[in-house]
Amino acid sequence: MPFTKSDKIWMNGEFVPWDEAKVHVLVHALHYGSSVFEGMRCYDTVNGPAILRLRDHMKRLVNSAKIYRMELNYTADELSEVAKEAVRINNLDECYVRPLAYRGLGDVGVNPRPCPVEMMIAAWGWGAYLGKGAVEQGVDVMVSSWTRFAPNTLPAMSKSGANYMNGQLVKMEAIDNGFVEGIIINTAGHVSEGSGENLFIVLNGRLMTPPISASILPGLTRDCVMKLAKDKGYEVVEQDIPREALYTCEEVFLTGSAAEITPVRSVDRVQVGEGGRGPITKDLQEHYAGITSGRIEDTYGWLEYVSQVAV
C-alpha cells in the first residue's frame, strides 16, 4: 500500500516539519498502548477536497478518550478545523487523515494519570488499503485462529491503539498463510470483524452485519453502508452471524475508512457466491463512490469541504 510522506504534522497546537514530529522513548503510550486515534479519507471531489464524516470521526475520538479517562484540551469541532488545515497546509487533494491522542512523558508506571495527554494530526497520501484491484476483484480472507477480545476486557467501542494488538496478530497470521485479511470470531463463537474493518454478508438477499454487542468497533463506513442500503430498498439486519454463514452466503464485503467497501471473493479458500464482486456490493460501492467523488448529491451531509472555514 503506497505511503506518501507529507510536509507538516500538527502536534499539540502547532504544525511542525514531518521529520521533527517526535516523542520521547519513555512516553506512556509506547509502553502501555495508551492511545486513541481515528482514520478518515479526504476525497478529491468535483467540488474540491472533502473529508468524509469528519465531525463524526472527531466525536468518536473524543468518546474514545472519555472511555479511557483521557482529558483532551480540544473539542471535536476544534479538531475538525485542524484536520482541514492539515490537508490545506500540505497541499493535498486526496489523502488519509490520522488524529491521535496519547499519554506522553510522565511516570513509567501502569497508572496513566501522571502522564499528560498529547495530540497530533497528520495527513498523507495513501492508496488502496487492501491492495490494487481489491475494490473491483475482491480479496481472499481466512478465519483467524485468534479470538476477538471479550466484552468487559477491552472496550471495543473505543478506537484505541491497544485494541489493534489483537488485529495485528490476525493480520500477520493471514498474510503468513497467503491471505489478504483475517476475520475474527468473538468469544461467543460468532463473526466479529476483520483486523481493521467491519463486515457484511448477503444471505438470502438480506444484508447482515454483526451487532455492536459482537465486540466490534461501531464503524462510520459501516453506518454509511447501512443508511445507503436501507435507502436503496435493501433489508438490513444487525444480528449474530455464525462462522458457517461466511461459506454459504451470496456475498461478503468489508468496510472501513481505509478499506472503503471491499468485496471478499473467498473465505478459507471457499468461494463466496459466484466469486469476486457481487451485485449488491457493486451497487453500494458505486453509490458510495458517487457521493465521495461529488458526482452524486451528498444528501446525508457526510462530506466536509477542506475550503470551508468555521465562522
Backbone as a ProteinNet text record, in pm:
[ID]
protein_1_A
[PRIMARY]
MPFTKSDKIWMNGEFVPWDEAKVHVLVHALHYGSSVFEGMRCYDTVNGPAILRLRDHMKRLVNSAKIYRMELNYTADELSEVAKEAVRINNLDECYVRPLAYRGLGDVGVNPRPCPVEMMIAAWGWGAYLGKGAVEQGVDVMVSSWTRFAPNTLPAMSKSGANYMNGQLVKMEAIDNGFVEGIIINTAGHVSEGSGENLFIVLNGRLMTPPISASILPGLTRDCVMKLAKDKGYEVVEQDIPREALYTCEEVFLTGSAAEITPVRSVDRVQVGEGGRGPITKDLQEHYAGITSGRIEDTYGWLEYVSQVAV
[TERTIARY]
85	0	88.7	80.8	167.8	147.4	257.7	254.7	339.1	279.7	349.9	371.6	496.1	532.7	481.9	425.5	380.9	476.6	441.9	535.8	529.4	406.2	393.2	289.4	311.5	220.4	187.2	60	16.7	41.7	115.8	143.9	120.5	23.2	-1	-12.2	-84.4	-116.4	-36.9	61.1	136.6	180.1	198.3	246.3	398.6	453.9	599.5	637.1	760.8	803.1	790.1	756.2	734.5	845.4	971	1083.4	1110.3	1042.6	1061.1	944.4	849.6	734.6	776.1	833.2	894.8	840.3	855.3	820.3	936	935.5	1038.9	1014.9	1122	1108.5	1037.5	1022.6	956	811.5	753.9	612.7	528.7	426.4	342.2	281.6	242.1	175.1	264.9	394.3	486	495	479.5	497.8	368.1	255.2	129.9	13.8	39.3	-66.4	-173.5	-140.3	-241.1	-260.5	-329.5	-358.4	-494.8	-555.5	-679.2	-661.4	-725.3	-699.9	-822	-809.7	-910.6	-839.6	-913.8	-862.7	-975.3	-950.1	-1055.6	-993.6	-1073.1	-1024.8	-1073.4	-983.3	-1017.5	-1022.2	-1133.7	-1154.8	-1140.1	-1083.8	-1070.4	-1199.8	-1297.5	-1428.5	-1430.5	-1538.1	-1552.8	-1564.9	-1591.4	-1603.6	-1485.1	-1377.9	-1260.4	-1246.8	-1133.7	-1108.7	-1213.1	-1258.1	-1359.4	-1332.1	-1344	-1321.5	-1455.1	-1459.1	-1582.5	-1607.6	-1724.3	-1770.8	-1671.6	-1616.8	-1513.2	-1558.5	-1672.6	-1718	-1749.8	-1807.3	-1841	-1715	-1611.3	-1484.4	-1427.3	-1430.9	-1374.1	-1457.7	-1588	-1672.5	-1639.5	-1614.1	-1577.6	-1442	-1349.1	-1220.1	-1237.3	-1319.9	-1346	-1408.3	-1500.6	-1563.9	-1465.5	-1377.2	-1274.7	-1186.5	-1148.7	-1065.8	-1141.8	-1269.5	-1351	-1355.3	-1369.8	-1374	-1245.6	-1132.7	-1003.3	-959.9	-1053.7	-1026.5	-913.9	-908.4	-809.1	-876.7	-832.3	-891.9	-822.7	-901	-846.9	-864.5	-772.6	-781.6	-850.7	-910.2	-973.1	-1109.9	-1202.6	-1333.6	-1329.4	-1434.8	-1443.2	-1443.4	-1511.3	-1515	-1377.8	-1304.9	-1171	-1076.9	-1086.3	-1001.6	-1037.9	-1165.3	-1208.8	-1145.5	-1138	-1076.8	-926.9	-861.8	-719	-697.3	-785.9	-773.5	-781.3	-872.5	-883.9	-759	-706.3	-583.9	-465.9	-464.3	-356.5	-357.6	-476	-486.8	-442.9	-487.5	-454.3	-305	-245.1	-105	-10.3	-56	25.3	-9.6	-98.8	-137.2	-184	-270.6	-320.9	-462.8	-490.8	-626	-697.2	-623.4	-677.8	-578.8	-626.1	-531.6	-603.4	-523.4	-573.7	-536.6	-628.3	-606.6	-607.4	-505.9	-491.6	-476.1	-582.2	-568.6	-532.3	-447.7	-403.9	-390.7	-451.3	-431.9	-360.1	-258.6	-178.3	-123.7	-93.2	-31.4	118	165.8	304.2	398.6	502.3	608.8	567.7	571.4	538.5	597.3	511.2	557	564.2	644.7	653.7	591.2	486.2	408.7	280.7	206.1	83.2	-20	-27.8	-122.7	-92.2	-184.9	-154	-172.8	-239	-279.9	-164.3	-47.2	62.3	117.1	73.5	127.3	33.1	84.5	-0.6	-59.8	-177.8	-240.5	-194.5	-130.8	-81.2	-157.5	-145.6	-222.6	-141.9	-176	-119.8	-225	-214	-297.6	-206.4	-204.3	-121.5	-210.2	-162.1	-232.3	-127.5	-158.4	-64.1	-137.5	-70	-127.6	-123.6	-235.5	-246.2	-332.8	-289.8	-363.7	-466.3	-500.3	-599.8	-546.8	-623.2	-575.6	-549.6	-636	-622.1	-561.2	-494.4	-420.1	-485.4	-403.2	-450.8	-547.7	-660.7	-760.2	-856.7	-834	-918.6	-1063.8	-1085.2	-1221.9	-1303	-1236.1	-1307	-1309.3	-1200.9	-1186.9	-1215.3	-1210.2	-1230.4	-1099.9	-1103.8	-984.8	-1013.3	-907	-916.5	-884.1	-971.9	-953.9	-960.5	-918.1	-927.3	-993.2	-1052	-1099.5	-979.5	-949.1	-828.7	-839.8	-724.5	-719.6	-726.1	-703.2	-713.3	-859	-893.4	-1030.1	-1035.8	-1146.6	-1168.6	-1175.6	-1114.9	-1115.9	-1259.8	-1279.6	-1413.4	-1468.2	-1601.1	-1660.9	-1613.8	-1601.3	-1557	-1410.6	-1334	-1188.6	-1126.3	-1141.2	-1105.3	-1230.5	-1254.3	-1374.6	-1363.5	-1439.6	-1433.5	-1486	-1571.1	-1627.2	-1527.4	-1414.9	-1308.9	-1206.5	-1173.9	-1073.2	-935.5	-889.5	-763.6	-651.5	-528.7	-414.5	-400.3	-431.2	-417.8	-505.9	-624.5	-715.4	-654.5	-571.3	-519.7	-402	-359.9	-265.7	-335	-462.8	-543.8	-550.3	-576.9	-584.9	-452.3	-341.4	-210.1	-183.4	-219	-200	-282.4	-404.4	-493.4	-437.4	-390.5	-338.6	-212.2	-119.6	5.7	-19.1	-109.3	-141.4	-198.6	-288.8	-349.8	-244.2	-158.6	-54.7	40.8	79.5	171.8	112	-19.5	-87.7	-136.5	-93.9	-125.6	-256.8	-315.1	-440.8	-416	-513.4	-503	-548.7	-649.7	-709.7	-761.6	-781.3	-837.3	-967.8	-1056.3	-1184.1	-1176.4	-1215.9	-1207.8	-1342.7	-1338.6	-1457	-1453.8	-1569.6	-1570.1	-1582.9	-1584.6	-1584.9	-1713.9	-1818.7	-1944.9	-1947.8	-1842.1	-1835.8	-1897.3	-1930	-1991.2	-1889.2	-1918.2	-1832	-1829.4	-1708.8	-1695.3	-1661.2	-1535.2	-1494	-1359.8	-1303.3	-1170.3	-1067.2	-940.5	-836.3	-851.1	-911.8	-932.4	-1052.7	-1150	-1269.2	-1392.7	-1507.3	-1634	-1669.8	-1769.8	-1803	-1952.8	-1989.3	-2128.3	-2133.8	-2246.1	-2273.4	-2410.6	-2430.3	-2562.4	-2606.7	-2714	-2764.8	-2913.6	-2949.2	-3088.7	-3143	-3055	-3095.7	-3096	-3071.8	-3070.4	-2927	-2908.8	-2778.6	-2768.2	-2665.3	-2648.7	-2511.2	-2505.5	-2379.7	-2383.9	-2271	-2271.1	-2313.4	-2379.8	-2423.1	-2307.6	-2329.2	-2227.3	-2185.9	-2279	-2251.2	-2157.1	-2122.6	-2030.8	-1885.1	-1859.4	-1723.9	-1665.5	-1745.5	-1696.8	-1679.2	-1596.2	-1591.4	-1710.3	-1789.5	-1902.1	-1851.6	-1822.3	-1757.6	-1846.9	-1787.3	-1863.7	-1891	-1799.2	-1828.9	-1938.7	-1935.3	-2043.6	-2177.9	-2178.8	-2300.7	-2345.1	-2248.8	-2281.2	-2347.6	-2288.6	-2341.1	-2481.3	-2505.5	-2638.5	-2743	-2708.2	-2801.8	-2827	-2718.4	-2733.2	-2818.7	-2789.9	-2860.9	-3009.6	-3042.6	-3183.7	-3255.1	-3187.9	-3249.7	-3264	-3183.2	-3193.4	-3291.2	-3349.9	-3453.6	-3408.8	-3282	-3234.2	-3276	-3303	-3329.6	-3195.8	-3179.1	-3053.5	-3080.7	-3005	-3026.1	-2895.8	-2899	-2786.5	-2814.4	-2735.5	-2755.8	-2629.2	-2624	-2509.5	-2500.9	-2377.7	-2354.3	-2265.7	-2312.5	-2228	-2119.2	-2008.8	-1895.5	-1936.3	-2019.3	-2052	-2129	-2192.3	-2263.7	-2168.2	-2041.1	-1941.3	-1919.1	-1943.9	-1921	-2046	-2161.8	-2287.1	-2362.4	-2313.9	-2384.7	-2355	-2428.5	-2410.4	-2297.7	-2277.7	-2175.5	-2118.6	-1992.2	-1926.8	-1848.8	-1854.5	-1765.8	-1724.9	-1610.6	-1552.5	-1568.8	-1584.6	-1599.6	-1508.5	-1461	-1377.7	-1331.8	-1287.5	-1240.2	-1125.6	-1035	-923	-966.4	-1038.8	-1079.5	-1196.9	-1270.2	-1393.3	-1490.5	-1530.8	-1616.9	-1540.7	-1486.1	-1401.9	-1467.3	-1498.3	-1560.5	-1463.5	-1519.3	-1443	-1481.7	-1384	-1416.2	-1403.6	-1329.4	-1321.5	-1291	-1341.8	-1313.9	-1259	-1140.2	-1075.1	-1069.5	-1047.1	-1037.4	-1170	-1278.5	-1412.1	-1467.5	-1502.8	-1550.9	-1681	-1689.2	-1811.7	-1901.4	-2021.1	-2115.9	-2055.4	-2060.7	-2004	-1855.9	-1801.7	-1662.8	-1652.8	-1552.7	-1536.1	-1636.2	-1686.4	-1775.4	-1920	-2005.1	-2145.9	-2224.3	-2347.8	-2426.6	-2465.2	-2496.5	-2533.7	-2411.1	-2299.7	-2174.3	-2140.8	-2152.4	-2120.1	-2213.4	-2340.8	-2438.6	-2403.9	-2371.5	-2337.7	-2204.7	-2109.5	-1980.5	-1999.5	-2078.3	-2095.3	-2163.8	-2262.3	-2331.7	-2237.9	-2164.5	-2069	-1962.7	-1908.7	-1807.2	-1865.4	-1992.6	-2057.2	-2064.8	-2097	-2104	-1964.6	-1867.4	-1734.2	-1659.2	-1704.2	-1643	-1714.7	-1833.3	-1912.9	-2002.2	-2002	-2085	-2231.6	-2255.4	-2391.3	-2411.1	-2524.4	-2550.8	-2538.9	-2469.4	-2449.2	-2567.2	-2676.5	-2796.8	-2782.5	-2680.9	-2659.7	-2573.7	-2507.3	-2418.5	-2291.3	-2242.1	-2124.3	-1993.4	-1990.9	-1867.5	-1849.3	-1730.8	-1696.7	-1579.5	-1602.9	-1501.5	-1389.5	-1268.6	-1149.7	-1144.8	-1201.3	-1200.3	-1294.2	-1384.3	-1478.3	-1406.7	-1419	-1357.7	-1468.3	-1461.2	-1565.7	-1567.3	-1685.9	-1700.8	-1692.8
-119	0	124.1	209.7	325.9	422.7	476.1	572.4	690.9	808.9	926.4	1025.7	1053.2	1149.9	1288.5	1358.7	1496.4	1594.5	1722.9	1824.3	1847.9	1861.7	1902.1	1819.2	1807.8	1738.1	1832	1835.6	1917.8	1840.9	1903.8	1842	1942.9	1911.8	1991.5	2141.5	2174.7	2315.1	2384.3	2317.3	2382.8	2281.8	2330	2245.7	2243.8	2122.3	2105.4	2025.7	2038.6	1958.2	1809.1	1732.4	1587.3	1519	1546.7	1478.8	1525.4	1632.3	1681.9	1644.1	1568	1524.6	1402.3	1427.1	1320.5	1317.7	1200.6	1185.3	1116.2	1123.4	1060.1	909.3	832.6	686.1	636.8	722.7	681.4	731.1	775.8	815	693.1	717.3	610	524.8	589	517	410.8	434.1	336	210.1	225.4	113.2	40.3	112.7	52.9	66.6	117.5	126.7	227.8	329.5	427.3	537.3	501.9	597.7	567.3	670.6	654.2	733	688	751.8	741.8	804.8	795.9	785.1	749.5	746.4	783.6	878.5	922.1	958.9	944.8	978.2	1116.4	1186.1	1309.9	1277.7	1309.3	1275.7	1398.4	1377.1	1482.5	1485.3	1559.2	1562.2	1666	1665.4	1763	1905.2	1917.4	2049.1	2081.1	2002.3	2025.4	1919.7	1919.4	1818.1	1823	1704.7	1696.7	1574	1589.8	1480.1	1415.5	1284	1209.7	1189.6	1229.2	1210.8	1271.1	1386.3	1448.1	1469.2	1537.6	1568.2	1440.3	1342	1215.8	1142.1	1146.8	1085	1153	1284.3	1356.4	1336.4	1324.8	1295.2	1156.8	1060.5	927	929.4	1011.8	1026.2	1079	1181	1238.2	1132.6	1053.7	948.2	836.7	801.5	700.9	747.4	875.2	931.1	932.6	963	967.6	831.4	725.3	589.7	558.7	606.1	580.9	692.9	779.9	886.8	978.8	1002.4	1093.2	1228.2	1330.7	1463.2	1538.1	1563.3	1636.2	1785.6	1862.5	2008.4	2072.3	1987.4	2036.8	1971.7	2046.3	1992	1921.9	1846.1	1778.9	1880.6	1993	2095.3	2158.3	2183.7	2241.6	2145.3	2019.4	1919	1903.7	1921	1913	2024.6	2143.3	2254.7	2231.4	2173.2	2141.9	2038.6	1940	1836.2	1897.5	1989.1	2054.8	2137.6	2204.3	2281.6	2190.9	2069.4	1974.3	1935.1	1922.8	1891.3	2011.1	2130.5	2251.6	2281.9	2275.6	2316.4	2221.7	2097.5	2000	1994.6	2083.2	2092.1	1957.9	1890.7	1760.2	1770.6	1695.1	1687.7	1561.4	1451.5	1322.1	1259.7	1224.4	1176.9	1103.7	1058.2	994.3	1084.6	1103.2	1192.8	1109.7	1125.5	1046.4	1136.8	1155.7	1220	1113.9	1151.9	1060.7	1136.4	1081.4	1132.6	1024.2	1062.4	960.9	1015.9	922.5	959.8	980.9	1100.8	1136.5	1102.9	1182.4	1157.1	1204.8	1112.4	1143.5	1036.3	950.4	836	715.6	615.7	496.4	378.4	406.7	301.6	277.9	176.6	143.5	255.1	319.5	429.1	541.2	573.1	671.1	816.1	840.6	977.4	1076.4	1034.7	1132.3	1176.8	1112.4	1142.6	1236.3	1342.8	1437.1	1374.1	1419.8	1375.5	1469.4	1412.5	1491.4	1453.2	1537.1	1513.8	1545.5	1474.3	1507.3	1477.3	1546.6	1518	1522.2	1413.1	1403.2	1373.6	1411	1381.2	1340.7	1235.1	1187.7	1116.5	1100.7	1027.3	877.8	809.5	665.9	600.9	486.9	418.2	320.4	220.5	120.2	37.4	30.4	-31.9	-181.2	-251.8	-396.7	-438.9	-344.6	-378.5	-332.2	-315.9	-273.1	-375.3	-326.3	-413.6	-478.8	-459.7	-526.1	-480.7	-353.5	-299.9	-359.7	-390.1	-446.1	-599.4	-661.6	-806.1	-883.5	-815.5	-883.3	-937.2	-980.4	-1032	-1169.6	-1243.1	-1374.5	-1359.9	-1410.5	-1395.8	-1531.9	-1534.6	-1656	-1622.3	-1722.6	-1706.2	-1728.9	-1632.2	-1636.4	-1736.8	-1787.7	-1873.2	-1790.3	-1658.7	-1569.4	-1530.9	-1501.9	-1464.5	-1316.4	-1253.1	-1113.3	-1102.7	-998.2	-983.6	-976.3	-1031.4	-1046.5	-913.9	-900.9	-783.1	-772.1	-649.9	-620.1	-657.6	-674.4	-685.2	-557.5	-533.4	-406.2	-350.1	-220.7	-162	-153.5	-235.4	-238.9	-110.4	-36.9	86.5	201.8	184.2	283.9	242.4	335.5	306.1	333.2	239.1	256.4	177.2	228.5	158.9	18.7	2.4	-128.2	-233.3	-195.3	-290.6	-350.7	-273.2	-317.5	-414.4	-444.7	-556.1	-686.4	-697.7	-812.1	-819.6	-705.3	-700.1	-730.5	-689.7	-717.6	-867.2	-939.6	-1085.1	-1149.2	-1101	-1152.6	-1122.5	-999.2	-957	-1034.8	-1046.7	-1117.3	-1264.8	-1327	-1467.4	-1484.8	-1393.9	-1402.8	-1390	-1290.6	-1269.5	-1388.3	-1439.4	-1553.6	-1678.1	-1685.8	-1801.4	-1775.3	-1663.4	-1635.7	-1564.9	-1504	-1431.7	-1282	-1204.5	-1059.1	-1011.9	-1078.5	-1033	-1151.4	-1127.3	-1228.8	-1182	-1276.7	-1248.9	-1303.8	-1222.1	-1261.7	-1314.7	-1424.1	-1477.8	-1430.5	-1394.2	-1346.4	-1461.6	-1430.2	-1533	-1614.3	-1563.5	-1638	-1730.9	-1726.1	-1811.8	-1751.9	-1623.3	-1556	-1466.2	-1432.2	-1343.4	-1205.8	-1148.9	-1014.6	-914.9	-912.1	-818.9	-862	-779.2	-804.2	-744.2	-746.3	-690.1	-539.7	-476	-331.4	-287	-376.8	-345	-411.7	-351.1	-417.8	-511	-595	-699	-705.6	-728.6	-752.1	-880.9	-949.5	-1059.4	-1037.5	-1098	-1102.5	-1248.4	-1275.5	-1411.2	-1412.4	-1491.5	-1497.3	-1358.8	-1277.9	-1144.8	-1038.2	-1076.3	-979.5	-940.5	-812.2	-762	-775.8	-847.1	-873.4	-827.5	-775.1	-731.2	-757.8	-793.7	-818.5	-695.7	-715.2	-602.8	-547.3	-432.1	-370.7	-467.1	-548.2	-641.3	-755.2	-765.1	-869.5	-827.7	-726.2	-672.8	-613.9	-531.9	-462.5	-314.5	-250.5	-105.4	-54.8	38.6	93	183.4	122.1	192.8	295.2	404.7	508.9	471.6	399.1	348.9	243.6	160.8	64.8	137.5	249.9	328.8	385.9	432.4	483.2	374.6	256	145.4	107.9	103.2	67.7	169.9	297.6	402.8	395.4	380.7	371.4	251.3	136.6	13.8	24.8	77.9	92.9	187.3	298.1	394.3	339.2	240.8	177.9	59.7	32.5	-69.8	-207	-219.6	-349.2	-368.6	-491.4	-523.4	-535.5	-461.3	-460	-507.4	-607.9	-668	-671.4	-624.6	-641.2	-763.1	-865.6	-986.6	-1069.8	-1161.5	-1251.3	-1336.5	-1353.3	-1428.9	-1549.1	-1672.2	-1789.7	-1800	-1860.9	-1873.3	-1938.4	-2043.1	-2118	-2035.8	-1926.5	-1839	-1772	-1758.2	-1699.6	-1786.9	-1917.5	-2010.8	-2031.1	-1998.4	-2031.3	-1908	-1788.6	-1666.9	-1632.8	-1536.4	-1495.6	-1394.1	-1308.5	-1204.5	-1175.7	-1132.4	-1082.1	-957.3	-854.9	-740.6	-676.9	-608	-540.5	-390.3	-319.7	-174.6	-107.1	11	90.4	215.2	313.9	436.9	409.1	320	285.4	188.3	82.6	-21.6	20.3	124.6	168.6	49.9	6.9	-111.5	-211.2	-314.5	-410.9	-548.6	-606	-738.7	-850.3	-957.3	-1078.5	-1186	-1244.2	-1344.1	-1486.8	-1504.9	-1638.2	-1626.9	-1724.1	-1734.8	-1874.9	-1884	-2014	-2096.9	-2028.2	-2088.2	-2148.5	-2110.3	-2146	-2024.5	-2041	-1928.7	-1873.4	-1741.5	-1674.9	-1650	-1705.7	-1686	-1723.2	-1629.7	-1651.4	-1612.7	-1568.4	-1522.9	-1377.6	-1307.5	-1167.6	-1077.7	-980.3	-878.1	-909.2	-919.8	-948.2	-824.4	-840.8	-727.3	-625.5	-669.7	-574.5	-496.7	-565.9	-497.8	-392	-427.3	-334.8	-213.9	-238.4	-129.9	-31.2	-82.5	3.2	74.7	4.2	65.9	187	168.5	273.8	396	373.7	486.9	558.3	480.6	537.1	618.6	561.7	631.8	756	749.7	866.1	982.3	951.8	1056.2	1110.1	1019.5	1064.3	1135.7	1117.8	1190.7	1321.5	1339	1458	1446.5	1328.8	1310.7	1283.8	1233.5	1213	1308.4	1374.4	1471.7	1407.8	1474.9	1427.3	1472	1400.6	1436.5	1405.7	1330.6	1293.2	1395.2	1482.8	1578.8	1515.9	1413.1	1339.9	1409.4	1487.6	1549.3	1687.3	1711.7	1847	1896.6	2003.7	2052.4	2124.8	2095.8	2147.9	2299.7	2356.3	2501	2571.4	2497.8	2558.7	2588.3	2712.7	2753.9	2794.6	2742.5	2773.9	2923.7	2980.2	3123.4	3144.2
0	0	0	-103.4	-113.3	3.1	55.5	164.7	121.7	117.4	68.2	181.6	210.7	314	277.5	376	352.9	421.8	425.8	474.3	624.5	677.4	816.9	892.5	1022.3	1113.5	1228.3	1264.5	1378.2	1507.5	1600.7	1730.3	1842	1927.8	2047.7	2020.4	1913.5	1889.7	1781.9	1721.2	1614.9	1509.2	1388.5	1279.9	1280.8	1273.7	1272	1147.4	1099.7	984.8	1013.9	911.7	924	1004.9	971.3	1034.4	1177.6	1219.6	1356.5	1447.9	1397.4	1477.4	1559	1677.2	1756.1	1898.8	1963.4	2104.3	2176.2	2308.5	2389.2	2394.8	2407.2	2410.6	2536.3	2636.7	2760.1	2770	2658.4	2665.7	2703.9	2780.5	2834	2723.1	2614.7	2505.6	2443.5	2437	2379.2	2464.6	2593.9	2686.1	2719	2716	2762.1	2663.2	2545.9	2445.5	2476.6	2556.1	2600	2495.5	2388.8	2282.2	2221.4	2166.8	2089.5	1960.5	1855.1	1726.2	1635.4	1520.9	1415	1281.6	1179.4	1043.6	949.2	861.7	769.6	635.8	533	398.6	356.7	290.7	222.1	73.2	9.5	-131.5	-220.6	-336.9	-437	-518.2	-469.8	-535	-647.1	-722	-831	-776.2	-646.5	-582.8	-491.9	-503.1	-420.3	-312	-241.5	-138.4	-26.9	15	120.8	206.5	337.6	432	466	458.9	482.2	631.9	676.6	814.8	916.1	883.4	965.4	1109.3	1128.7	1265.7	1342.4	1273.3	1340.5	1385.4	1303	1342.2	1466.5	1467.6	1582	1708.4	1693	1808.9	1864.5	1775.4	1821.6	1891.2	1841.4	1907.1	2049.5	2063.8	2196.3	2287.7	2235.6	2315.2	2351.5	2256.5	2285.8	2401.1	2397.1	2503.1	2636	2630.2	2751.7	2819.9	2740.4	2796.2	2872.4	2819.7	2882.9	2978.1	3014.5	3111.8	3066.4	2937.1	2881.6	2855.4	2923.1	2908.2	2794	2688.4	2573.6	2595.4	2541.8	2553.8	2434.2	2349.1	2227.2	2209.8	2152.3	2121.6	1986.1	1957.3	1827.5	1713.8	1732.7	1628.3	1606.9	1715.3	1702.2	1630.6	1663.5	1598.3	1450.9	1419.1	1279.8	1197.2	1254.9	1182.7	1163.6	1263.6	1250	1140.2	1133.2	1030	890.1	871.1	740.6	709.7	811.4	791	758.7	818.1	788.4	641.2	584.3	441.6	358.6	398.9	323.4	326.8	446.9	462.5	389.2	367.9	294.7	146.3	103.3	-38.1	-93.8	-18.4	-58.1	-111.8	-215.3	-269.5	-222.8	-219.8	-179	-81.5	37.4	137.9	250.7	345.3	466.6	582.6	676	789.9	917.9	1001.3	1123.1	1246.4	1325.4	1456.2	1560.6	1655.8	1760.7	1892.1	1997.1	2132.9	2211.8	2287	2355.6	2487	2578	2704.4	2681.5	2719.1	2692.9	2806.2	2819.4	2916.2	3055	3149.9	3288.7	3376.5	3430.1	3507	3413	3448	3365.1	3439.2	3514.5	3577.9	3500.9	3539.8	3467.9	3480.4	3596.3	3614.8	3516.1	3425.1	3321.2	3364.1	3476.1	3508.5	3527.8	3575.3	3584.2	3448.9	3342.9	3209.4	3134	3075.5	3002.7	2877.6	2840.5	2716.2	2604.6	2504.4	2392.2	2266.2	2163.2	2040.7	1917.1	1810.5	1679.7	1573.1	1461.7	1344.1	1221.9	1148.1	1027.4	907.5	790.9	665.2	562.3	486.7	386.3	272.8	162.7	50.2	76.9	51	80	-25.5	-76.2	-181.2	-126.9	-207.3	-168.2	-51.5	56.9	180	164.4	93.7	80.8	-52.3	-117.3	-237.5	-366.1	-469.7	-600.8	-659.4	-706.1	-767.2	-670.3	-539.6	-439.4	-448.1	-472.2	-475.7	-589.5	-702.2	-817.2	-815.4	-776.2	-789	-661.1	-547.2	-420.4	-364.1	-239.1	-172.3	-112.1	-88.3	-25.1	123.4	208.8	352.5	421.7	547	627.6	761.3	823.7	960.6	1051.7	1133.8	1215	1328.8	1370.4	1488.6	1616.6	1602.3	1716.8	1740.9	1864.6	1903.4	1936	1902.6	1938.7	2090.4	2145.8	2291.4	2344.2	2462.6	2519.3	2569.8	2572.2	2636.6	2781.5	2827.1	2964	2989.1	2880.3	2895.1	2840.7	2712	2649.1	2582.8	2592.2	2532	2380.2	2311.1	2164.7	2102.1	2173.4	2118.4	2119.4	2186.1	2183.3	2078.1	1990.8	1887	1947.3	2027.2	2099.1	2032.6	2049.4	1994.1	2051	2180.2	2245	2178.7	2136.5	2071.2	1945.4	1877.9	1749	1760.9	1883.6	1900	1862.7	1896.3	1855	1702.7	1639.9	1494.6	1426.7	1488.1	1428.9	1419.5	1525	1523.1	1412.1	1396.9	1292.2	1154	1134.5	1004.3	967	1061	1031.5	1000.7	1076.4	1050.4	910.7	871.4	739	629	640.9	538.7	532.7	649.5	652.5	587.8	584.7	526.4	383.5	325.1	185.9	161.4	265.5	251.6	266.8	225.9	238	375.1	430.1	555.3	635.5	766.3	854.2	914.8	940.8	1006.3	1148.8	1245.6	1385.9	1433.8	1508.6	1575.2	1720.7	1776.1	1914.4	2013.2	2141	2244.3	2247.7	2184.9	2176.8	2056.2	1973.1	1855.1	1731.7	1736.3	1621.5	1551.2	1427.1	1349.5	1414.8	1426	1480.9	1369.5	1325.6	1221	1164.2	1074.8	1023.5	1117.1	1077.5	1163.3	1178	1078.5	1085.3	1005.5	987.8	907.9	970.1	946.7	976.4	861.7	883.1	785.2	760.9	636	595.1	514.2	522.5	430.9	368.2	252.4	190.5	194.9	268.3	284.4	252.8	152.6	107.6	73.6	13.4	-32.2	75.1	200.7	310.9	344.6	374	414.6	566.3	611.9	754.7	801.4	924.1	983	1132.7	1194.3	1338	1417.9	1531.2	1614.9	1697.9	1759.5	1844.6	1955.8	2005	2114.7	2074	1945.5	1898.3	1912.6	1995.6	2017.8	1890.3	1821.8	1702.4	1732.4	1652.8	1654.2	1572.9	1627	1550	1437.9	1325.1	1214.8	1148.1	1104.2	1035.3	890.4	826	691.1	700	803.2	829.8	838.3	909.6	923.5	789.2	709.2	574.9	491	492.1	412.1	457.1	586.9	636.5	592.8	599.8	557.2	407	328.6	184.1	144.8	205.7	170.7	201.9	318	355.2	258.5	223.8	132.7	-8.8	-43.3	-174.7	-174.1	-58.7	-51.8	-7.3	33.1	81.9	227.4	262.9	402	473.8	581.3	656.2	798.2	841.6	972.7	1050.2	1176.1	1267	1353.7	1337.9	1417.1	1421.4	1518.3	1527.4	1400.8	1351.4	1229.1	1262.4	1237.6	1262.2	1156.3	1192.8	1100.9	969.5	975.7	854.6	752.4	798.9	705	607.1	646.6	556.7	433.6	445.8	335.9	249.4	303.9	234	184.8	218.5	177.7	31.5	-20.7	-160.5	-178.7	-76.9	-87	51.3	52.2	172.8	133.2	215.7	191.8	323.6	318.5	433.6	417.6	529.1	522.9	624.4	588.5	677.8	606	681	617.6	522.2	561.3	474.1	365	403.1	307.5	220.5	262	195	187.1	69.1	55.2	-32.5	30.1	-41	-39.8	-156.7	-161.4	-122.8	-70.4	-37.1	-137.8	-205	-306.2	-254.4	-143	-83.5	65.5	141.7	284.8	309.8	364.6	387.3	258.8	147.7	14.1	-35.2	30.1	-18.2	-91.5	-218.4	-297.6	-240.6	-233.3	-188.2	-309.1	-307.2	-416.9	-550.8	-644.6	-776.6	-782.6	-668.7	-666.5	-708.8	-661.9	-699.3	-630.9	-704.9	-650	-685.2	-582.1	-603.9	-643.5	-692.4	-742.6	-635.7	-515.2	-409.9	-365.3	-351.1	-316.6	-421	-548.3	-657.4	-655.1	-630.7	-625.2	-514.2	-395	-282.3	-305.1	-363.7	-396.7	-488.2	-591.5	-691.3	-632.2	-546.1	-483.7	-386.1	-308.7	-213.8	-287.6	-395.4	-474.2	-540.5	-578.1	-637.6	-539.7	-414.6	-312	-280.6	-261.4	-221.5	-334.1	-455.9	-568.6	-597.7	-538.4	-564.4	-685.9	-753	-871.7	-837	-715.3	-665	-547.5	-543.1	-437.8	-299.2	-212.8	-75.8	10.1	1	77	225.6	262.6	403	478.7	406.1	470.9	523.6	454.8	500.1	464.1	358.2	311.6	374.9	426.3	473.4	391.6	317.9	224.6	297.9	257.8	323.7	314.4	209.3	191.3	287.2	351.2	445.7	575.8	621.5	747.8	843.8	966.5	1065.8	1094.7	1107.2	1136.2	1287.7
[MASK]
+++++++++++++++++++++++++++++++++++++++++++++++++++++++++++++++++++++++++++++++++++++++++++++++++++++++++++++++++++++++++++++++++++++++++++++++++++++++++++++++++++++++++++++++++++++++++++++++++++++++++++++++++++++++++++++++++++++++++++++++++++++++++++++++++++++++++++++++++++++++++++++++++++++++++++++++++++++++

